[in-house]
Amino acid sequence: MGFGHRVYKTEDPRSILLREKCLQLQGKDAWLDLATIAEKEIIDLLAEHKPGRKLYTNVEYYAAAIMRSIDMPAELFTPTFSIARMVGWTAHAIEQINDNTIFRPESVYVAEIKEGINS
């Protein structure tokens, strides 16, 4: 996580904005300084080891760095990412219901359905 994106095959515009904010705080927070320095090295290594994949920083990379820099407990990272996506997920569900087609049909649900949950 933090590099590559299903839609953005170049830099994720959201990560660009977050990087700019981190750079504005340069020298004020060691964690954000590390994140901005590490990003270039990681992208270079990914280009070397995964040629042609074009794996750039995505929004999760800098969002996680920012959450860490404000001392947010790590166990809140995933719920925070999920809350931020709930509106989009809901819109996709409505879109699917209205159009009667599966959204992103290349995704396959593989979990078992537990008795009583959906009945």
N, C-alpha and C positions, 0 to 999 in steps of 0.2 A: 504494500500500500504506500501511497505517496508519490508513485511514479507511474506514468502511463495513464491513458484514459480511453475509454471505448469510443467516444465521439471526437474529442480534441486530439488530433494527430500531430499538432504542433503544441506550443505552450498553452496550458489551460489559462484563460484570461483571468480567472478568479485567483489563481496562484500568483499571477503577475501583480495584481493589486495588493495581495497580502505580503508579497516579497517587498514591494515598495514601502509598505508600512514598517516592516521589520528593518529595512535599511535606514528609515528615518530615526529609528531607535538605536542605531549602531553605536556601540560603546556603552550603552546604558543597561543592556541585559546580555549576559554571557551566553545564555541558551539561544537567543535569537541570532547573536553573532555566529555561533557555531552552526546554526541551521543555514545561514546564508553562505558561509564558507563551504560547508559540506555539500551543498546542493551542486555546485559546479563540479566537484570531484566525483560525486555519485553519477551525475549525468555523463561525464567523460568515461567512467568505468562501464556504465551501461552501454554506451555506444561501442566500446571496445569488445565487451563480452556478448552483446546482443545486437550485432550489426544489422542495420536496416529496420530495427523495431521502432526507432524514434520515440524513446521513452523519456518524457519530460516530467517535470514536477507537476503534480496535480494539486487540487485544493486541499486534500487531506494533509499533505506534507507541512505546509505553513500553518494550517489550522491547528494541527497537533503541536507544532512548535510554540504557537501563541498560547494554547491552553496550558502547556507545560510551563511556560514562562510566567504565567499568573498563578502557578501552584495549584491548578485544578487537579483533583485526584484522578489518576489514570483510569480508574474504573468508570469515570463519567465521560470519557472521550467518546466511546461508541454510542451511548445514549444521546449525547449532544449532536453527533453526526446524524443519528436517526431522526431526531426532532427536526433538524434543519431540512430533512428530505421528505417529511410527512406530507406536506402540501403537494409536492410533485408526485409522490406515490398515489395520493388520493385522486389527483387529476388524471393520472394514468388509469386508475381503476374505473373512474367515471367514463373516461374515453372508451375503455374496453366494453363496459356495459352498454353504452350508447351505440357503439358500432358493431357489437356482437363478434368482435374478433379479439384474439389473444394479443395483448401488447407484448412486443419483443418475443415472437414465437420461437426464437432459437433457444430461449431459456426453458429448461425442463425441471419441473418440480419433482424432487426425488425423495422427499421425506415420507414416512409412513403416516397415514391418517389414523389418528387415535379414535377409538369408539367413544361416542358421547360428545366429542368436541363439535362436530359438524352436523349432528343429528338433532 
